[in-house]
Amino acid sequence: MRNLTHHLAQRRYAAALVAGTLALGSLTLGARAEAAPTSEGLECLTDAHNTFSLTARDGYVSTPDGNSIYMWGYGPSSGSFQLPGPVLCVTAGTHVRVILHNTLVEPTSIVFPGQSGVTADGKPAQPQLTDTGSMTSLTQSADATGGSVTYEFTAGSPGTYLYESGTDVAKQVQMGLYGALVVRPAGHPAQANDRSDSAFDPDHEYVFLLSEVDPDLHLGVERGDPVDVAHSTARYFMINGRSMPDTLAPNHASWLPNQPYGAMVHIKPYDAQTNPHPALIRYLNAGSVNYPFHPHGSDERVVTQDGSALAGSGGQDLSYLKYDLDVEPGQSLDALMDWRDVEQWDPATNPIPTQLPAIQDQLLVGPDTWFSESGYLGKKGSLPTNITANNECGEYYHVAHSHALQQATNYGATFGGMMTVFRIDPPAGCPTS
Amino acid sequence: MTEMNRRGPLSRRTLLTGAAGAAGAAVMVGARLTAPSGLGSATGLRPAAAGVHPQKTVHLAGTDGWVSMPQGAPADPPFFPDSLAPAGFDTYVFGFRDVTGLSATQVAAQRGHAQISAPMLSFDEEDDIFITLSNLGLLQRPDLFDGHTLHWHGFVNAIPLFDGVPELSLAVPVGRDFTYFYRPHDAGTYMYHCHFEDVEHVQMGMTGMVFIRPKQNKAPVNGDPVGTKYAYNDGDGSTRYDREFAFMLTELWSAAHYRDAHIQVNDWTDYAASFWLMNGRGYPDTLEPSGNPLVTAAGRLQYQPITSTVTCNAGDRVLLRFSNLGYQNHQMSVDNIDLTVVAKDASLLRGRDGTTNYLVTNGVDIGPGESRDVIFAAPTAGEYLLYDRNYSYLDNGGGPGYGGMMTKIVVHPAGTLGPQTAANA
């Protein structure tokens, strides 16, 4: 089944009605901070003293099929609920302080997998046990409804890391308590790691924080019912807290007030003189199953895994190219990507050796299309007037998605879920963007 | 599935008329324009000179059909066996057929006769490949007007027109055809599948393998004789092989196939595989020889024509190409034989500075959408099992005994078999 709006209108009508009610409710949950301007790519939260104040809150996120999901998330203490937590960007070797405030109805905490020497309120961060030896948390927590705790550590080797709840982890991480920590190499902010061959274009840096949602579990938590995390079934699959097609919207899109981060990669073709550096995508898996992520139209070179540069003991290059990055639970992979106009197709001098069928012999799916009606980069053909053209100036679009294809759906509806698009503009750019 | 009454944009009347007319008559083959010779591109980067790129043409058809899971698999009413299946078959599928060279009438006659796994395709680096895809429609579901596409999975620097994602380019409507063009520059193990409503069409069986042979085959290294075969342009002969066998790994969820045949809807997030297949067959069918879908000799396996039996001589170097277009990870294992992984996702395991990073193992993990190239040296004559180490995938439909993703490596005494004529032969 094809058409999102048609399909959902029929299949999830009841859910949408409920969702509408919930969404209205969520808007009353408190004053919203002034809207940030829209943007593309990685949006770092930085601080001159590397001190970050985060607050664990509850709130709602919306899914493309009209559902509204009760979530927990880390947001800046000066802001409001959001999913996922802000991307904390620091430099290797610097002292980092994260202050967690808890407004949730149960204790919560943050663990920093991949960092060492973490302290909580000045003491070594360590598992918390009851008098009888039962573990209550992987680390010191902030008390329910108003507690706080301060974590400190020295940022480790360059790379990408999760920060996530260390308390009732199967439930609280599923509920949305996760975010990304980016550690940059000292003195080389435009490298993924300490190696010069990990250089990237800092204007084209992206985090793909992958996760999933079982809406029944979230409803149970919202109602205060007991939940069974062992028998959870995910229905929504997300990049940066959004599902396709919401992943294509810019950062801080006004219609996704609690999901501030987009996931569309927007580049131009490689050019040795004018565009020599690749984009960098930082993959992170905050879920409990593998997410085999398949970018179309381009291999990606994995240069860092879990904050460790892929290099031999003698400095040998052990990076590798992949057309599918099977990101494991808790894992991070930093990958360089570009797209090269290898064939240099040109309608006058080097034509594509096939013909585009007449429009009635093409099947264009849906009421809109990203297709330019041309095979040539920077060229546009014409569409029937009843199809909306999303294509601006003949730019190329390639999809990128989980290849466990049930994860590339919104509650089973295809062309959704853990999916985004790589947009490749002509070398001169689009006049409108 | 795409139902007529759910379609918004294009005029239904136009489509219906066009589709009925074309399907009833025959399939048109699209015109091809040959690249002009002697004209460089505007930038002079890559002249499209004729002759440099040998032309290869393939004609594929997409349609539906019926296949057979291994005998003795327990019934799972109402899903398996499917009550609508013709005698000898039990499972509804979508699939591709290779109809290259067939007449228009013969092509049209393949409607309702899909095969799984899709035809294995192989080409040389720098070939100019024209693959025409004809959409023959769905015999069992005339109410649907699903398009089909070809997505060459892993093709680097693709342009959207030939990438087969209908939302970002176009799909082939029922009764029409479309010619895809590829000029691969990088050897390796790839795959292809339909990307129209991908979660459905891939699960229904529109998945196949495609591999690209390296230029090094034409200029052997290391003093190897003319005719030596390599998996990659390795420069040192480390990917030399005598025989190659390719395996498309998939799972099959009986309930979803049943619902597609019976005009019902799937929630794909309920995915729960029933059968685990190598080249479209579960063990022990994996051991049956390859067949031809145009002849009935193979009986219930007529439309699952690709064997997974590995046969070789002691001492042979054997290349195993694994691709996974299921939705689960698979850990392909062999006891008593060391496996050397030389490439992942059609990329030789070698750093940019030339550091070789091959991996010796007895278990190869392949995630959904990934491929692996694995070489082993055949030991002394005997039989060895190749199987998924996830033991819960070694059955057929939850039945007793062994099944699923398993096959044999049959090693003959040195000199028994002559040179291999084709992959999996």
Boltz contact constraints between the chains, C-beta under 6 A:
constraints:
  - contact:
      token1: [A, 1]
      token2: [B, 1]
      max_distance: 6.0
  - contact:
      token1: [A, 2]
      token2: [B, 2]
      max_distance: 6.0
  - contact:
      token1: [A, 3]
      token2: [B, 6]
      max_distance: 6.0
  - contact:
      token1: [A, 3]
      token2: [B, 8]
      max_distance: 6.0
  - contact:
      token1: [A, 6]
      token2: [B, 6]
      max_distance: 6.0
  - contact:
      token1: [A, 235]
      token2: [B, 269]
      max_distance: 6.0
  - contact:
      token1: [A, 292]
      token2: [B, 367]
      max_distance: 6.0
  - contact:
      token1: [A, 292]
      token2: [B, 368]
      max_distance: 6.0
  - contact:
      token1: [A, 292]
      token2: [B, 369]
      max_distance: 6.0
  - contact:
      token1: [A, 294]
      token2: [B, 369]
      max_distance: 6.0
  - contact:
      token1: [A, 296]
      token2: [B, 163]
      max_distance: 6.0
  - contact:
      token1: [A, 297]
      token2: [B, 158]
      max_distance: 6.0
  - contact:
      token1: [A, 299]
      token2: [B, 156]
      max_distance: 6.0
  - contact:
      token1: [A, 316]
      token2: [B, 355]
      max_distance: 6.0
  - contact:
      token1: [A, 317]
      token2: [B, 351]
      max_distance: 6.0
  - contact:
      token1: [A, 317]
      token2: [B, 352]
      max_distance: 6.0
  - contact:
      token1: [A, 317]
      token2: [B, 353]
      max_distance: 6.0
  - contact:
      token1: [A, 317]
      token2: [B, 355]
      max_distance: 6.0
  - contact:
      token1: [A, 318]
      token2: [B, 351]
      max_distance: 6.0
  - contact:
      token1: [A, 318]
      token2: [B, 357]
      max_distance: 6.0
  - contact:
      token1: [A, 319]
      token2: [B, 351]
      max_distance: 6.0
  - contact:
      token1: [A, 321]
      token2: [B, 347]
      max_distance: 6.0
  - contact:
      token1: [A, 322]
      token2: [B, 345]
      max_distance: 6.0
  - contact:
      token1: [A, 323]
      token2: [B, 154]
      max_distance: 6.0
  - contact:
      token1: [A, 323]
      token2: [B, 345]
      max_distance: 6.0
  - contact:
      token1: [A, 324]
      token2: [B, 345]
      max_distance: 6.0
  - contact:
      token1: [A, 324]
      token2: [B, 369]
      max_distance: 6.0
  - contact:
      token1: [A, 324]
      token2: [B, 370]
      max_distance: 6.0
  - contact:
      token1: [A, 326]
      token2: [B, 367]
      max_distance: 6.0
  - contact:
      token1: [A, 340]
      token2: [B, 157]
      max_distance: 6.0
  - contact:
      token1: [A, 342]
      token2: [B, 157]
      max_distance: 6.0
  - contact:
      token1: [A, 344]
      token2: [B, 41]
      max_distance: 6.0
  - contact:
      token1: [A, 344]
      token2: [B, 43]
      max_distance: 6.0
  - contact:
      token1: [A, 344]
      token2: [B, 45]
      max_distance: 6.0
  - contact:
      token1: [A, 344]
      token2: [B, 46]
      max_distance: 6.0
  - contact:
      token1: [A, 346]
      token2: [B, 41]
      max_distance: 6.0
  - contact:
      token1: [A, 346]
      token2: [B, 42]
      max_distance: 6.0
  - contact:
      token1: [A, 349]
      token2: [B, 39]
      max_distance: 6.0
  - contact:
      token1: [A, 349]
      token2: [B, 41]
      max_distance: 6.0
  - contact:
      token1: [A, 349]
      token2: [B, 42]
      max_distance: 6.0
  - contact:
      token1: [A, 350]
      token2: [B, 41]
      max_distance: 6.0
  - contact:
      token1: [A, 350]
      token2: [B, 48]
      max_distance: 6.0
  - contact:
      token1: [A, 353]
      token2: [B, 33]
      max_distance: 6.0
  - contact:
      token1: [A, 353]
      token2: [B, 35]
      max_distance: 6.0
  - contact:
      token1: [A, 353]
      token2: [B, 181]
      max_distance: 6.0
  - contact:
      token1: [A, 354]
      token2: [B, 32]
      max_distance: 6.0
  - contact:
      token1: [A, 354]
      token2: [B, 179]
      max_distance: 6.0
  - contact:
      token1: [A, 354]
      token2: [B, 181]
      max_distance: 6.0
  - contact:
      token1: [A, 355]
      token2: [B, 31]
      max_distance: 6.0
  - contact:
      token1: [A, 360]
      token2: [B, 18]
      max_distance: 6.0
  - contact:
      token1: [A, 361]
      token2: [B, 176]
      max_distance: 6.0
  - contact:
      token1: [A, 362]
      token2: [B, 170]
      max_distance: 6.0
  - contact:
      token1: [A, 363]
      token2: [B, 147]
      max_distance: 6.0
  - contact:
      token1: [A, 363]
      token2: [B, 171]
      max_distance: 6.0
  - contact:
      token1: [A, 363]
      token2: [B, 173]
      max_distance: 6.0
  - contact:
      token1: [A, 364]
      token2: [B, 170]
      max_distance: 6.0
  - contact:
      token1: [A, 365]
      token2: [B, 166]
      max_distance: 6.0
  - contact:
      token1: [A, 365]
      token2: [B, 167]
      max_distance: 6.0
  - contact:
      token1: [A, 367]
      token2: [B, 8]
      max_distance: 6.0
  - contact:
      token1: [A, 367]
      token2: [B, 9]
      max_distance: 6.0
  - contact:
      token1: [A, 370]
      token2: [B, 168]
      max_distance: 6.0
  - contact:
      token1: [A, 371]
      token2: [B, 169]
      max_distance: 6.0
  - contact:
      token1: [A, 375]
      token2: [B, 159]
      max_distance: 6.0
  - contact:
      token1: [A, 375]
      token2: [B, 161]
      max_distance: 6.0
  - contact:
      token1: [A, 386]
      token2: [B, 9]
      max_distance: 6.0
  - contact:
      token1: [A, 387]
      token2: [B, 9]
      max_distance: 6.0
  - contact:
      token1: [A, 396]
      token2: [B, 160]
      max_distance: 6.0
  - contact:
      token1: [A, 397]
      token2: [B, 168]
      max_distance: 6.0
  - contact:
      token1: [A, 399]
      token2: [B, 165]
      max_distance: 6.0
  - contact:
      token1: [A, 403]
      token2: [B, 368]
      max_distance: 6.0
  - contact:
      token1: [A, 403]
      token2: [B, 369]
      max_distance: 6.0
  - contact:
      token1: [A, 404]
      token2: [B, 327]
      max_distance: 6.0
  - contact:
      token1: [A, 404]
      token2: [B, 368]
      max_distance: 6.0
  - contact:
      token1: [A, 405]
      token2: [B, 198]
      max_distance: 6.0
  - contact:
      token1: [A, 405]
      token2: [B, 199]
      max_distance: 6.0
  - contact:
      token1: [A, 405]
      token2: [B, 202]
      max_distance: 6.0
  - contact:
      token1: [A, 405]
      token2: [B, 327]
      max_distance: 6.0
  - contact:
      token1: [A, 406]
      token2: [B, 199]
      max_distance: 6.0
  - contact:
      token1: [A, 406]
      token2: [B, 268]
      max_distance: 6.0
  - contact:
      token1: [A, 406]
      token2: [B, 269]
      max_distance: 6.0
  - contact:
      token1: [A, 406]
      token2: [B, 271]
      max_distance: 6.0
  - contact:
      token1: [A, 406]
      token2: [B, 327]
      max_distance: 6.0
  - contact:
      token1: [A, 409]
      token2: [B, 199]
      max_distance: 6.0
  - contact:
      token1: [A, 409]
      token2: [B, 268]
      max_distance: 6.0
  - contact:
      token1: [A, 412]
      token2: [B, 267]
      max_distance: 6.0
  - contact:
      token1: [A, 412]
      token2: [B, 268]
      max_distance: 6.0
  - contact:
      token1: [A, 412]
      token2: [B, 269]
      max_distance: 6.0
  - contact:
      token1: [A, 414]
      token2: [B, 197]
      max_distance: 6.0
  - contact:
      token1: [A, 414]
      token2: [B, 199]
      max_distance: 6.0
  - contact:
      token1: [A, 415]
      token2: [B, 167]
      max_distance: 6.0
